[in-house]
């Protein structure tokens, strides 16, 4: 069953507004080398390499048969099947470890900012969609924290629309609060938490919280989504800026403050990446003006 | 303090209000942009907002200054500088030049003159600034260490009556040595233009208690006789009596006594004759005169000098047509008698026509042809050249004159061919018209009622069609005396004889004034008008030396300052600038600020441009 065929099934369940996401997500998934990404997923997405399919043979629980590919261990060949079908199959087993992915997509007002056709939030949803599909395909669980609720781990691609539905109803809720919800639930332990946000606020508290959770065996992956306007600040003349979070305004000359603004932003981002990388967590800055496919490939180091 | 030439334009200062309003409530084109978070913008803005405000304020100031400078340029602002406004504060390494020209003797109050005041100013300066200051004296810089040294040095500096040896001229000679020095010239009278490192201290004149010659007018009344009109002014508070004396070449000529009430003036007249000094064998005809007024205060203000050139008698050449020797029957007898009765002096030379060559007649101021035949055509060229040189010829006709020869003779010179044959009148005619268009008749009253008593019975009939102007005519309108109008030189034709041969007019009382007027008129252009110079020169001994200087110098000091702009560079700085002199004469010093405001204006424009360019380049870089 091709991935694209899911679309028709899901669209049955979903409303119109989610359809646009699905359509895009499957378009992206179609155009990227999935196999390779799934292989790389453990190394790139999970810092401890703790992903199920990579743990083959380590568990007793039978998972599925795969066609024998040159290079596979002969130890795993199911000879009974071979006798039955005269074809070589390898046995695969589930790992007992529960390395799952929990996604937190920042849904604050600032994420609605867009200087091109796509807002930061939309872009984040697409990233979430593509990544979660890849994780589904690599037989790991994906969950989402939204509206003070933990969705529970979904292990099937069929469950994706449920997650998408949750995002649709996402309200403006603080990330730290979402993290506290995760901590309350036992089964989330040892999971990798993906936080997709612009981080355009003071992140000291957030980083503190994360460090604390890291000690509790949580792992983190930060994806910072910023637009070109934020990254380059190419405004001219005299501008009244309106804060999308608190609706405060400020009149200034962007050209005059540009240099200092860029320095401040660089310092802020540097601070985040330094803290995360220093604590063996992962961080990537994504420019929403760039093609999402390229960003995803970049995410996997391809 | 500030003076405005066109103060009406000061109303334009109101426009500053518009500028301020514009600055305060300017509405810029503000774009509104939603932004995810102001956190970094706010931080950056806080860091730079002070700079922005300062920048705005500087821009406002620039505009204000530009506007102000435009307004002040229009109003032509100038600043009135207080005299004595020299600032002696912390002027270390300053050299003081004390002006010791004689004008420093001018008394500013009853007790002290400017020179003494200047010395006091210098003493105060050294009291306040005891360190490493110096005085310029004798071509050198003398560093002052002690009060006694200062006093000694100041005592050494004495008034000089010769500009060439004054401290200021010495300083100017050596000024290159002191290029990098601060120099203060203490004077009552100077130019501030040339040297940038020199400061001037002006001594203010409050009440000049003085008795002085304010104006001198010289008029020639007659040959070598002159009238002197002297305006004497007293600015003294008391009634004073002074003696005024005129000297010629250091010899006393005349003197008179004058009494003046306080703050009054009086004009006195003195007549004198300019005589050649017999002792002086030189050919120079310059006579040097000095007018001296005794005054208690400033002696050298009360000298006036002038030079008068003695006038040589005019030389007249009479070409006599008759062969007879000089006697009382000489044809020029009446003419000469008439001329000798005038207040001018003439020297007559009689000659024959054969003697005339262009060289021989060159020195004469006038040639008179009396009763000539005009058959010698060799003379034509000489006379033509003589007339072309701007000199005059007087022709009188008579029995010797052949009209054909006459017309032919003058044809080539002046194309004069308008004489008809001699007419013998049956009924005697007489002179009864004088052309008052000629200015020389203005002082003559012709006796009219006796005109017919002096008949003219022979004359040549001159056609009036030609380019002539009648001076006097007979009762029937025919010309008696006429001027042929020439481009150069003057030619007057007397159609009858100047003696009693053909008429009795010489016996008339009108004859002499008519002849004198005409001859004076003919000699007018060649007359050497007397020349004289007025000067402030210190004494007569230096007269010759200073004469060169005089031609390009200052002529009179007090209220009126004469000035010659073609001053040599070698001359003194202090008398170089007319403007400065005028300013001092008006007792204030106005410094036009126009140039300063032009500079400010240009500078501001430059800064504004810089702002703009900087911004423009920045935008381009990014």
Interface residues (C-beta under 8 A of the other chain):
Chain A: X110 X111 X113 X120 X198 X200 X201 X202 X227 X229 X230 X234 X235 X236 X237 X238 X239 X240 X241 X242 X243 X244 X245 X248 X250 X251 X252 X253 X255 X256 X257 X258 X260 X261 X264 X265 X268
Chain B: X28 X29 X30 X31 X32 X33 X34 X35 X36 X37 X38 X39 X40 X41 X42 X43 X44 X45 X47 X48 X49 X51 X52 X615 X618 X619 X622
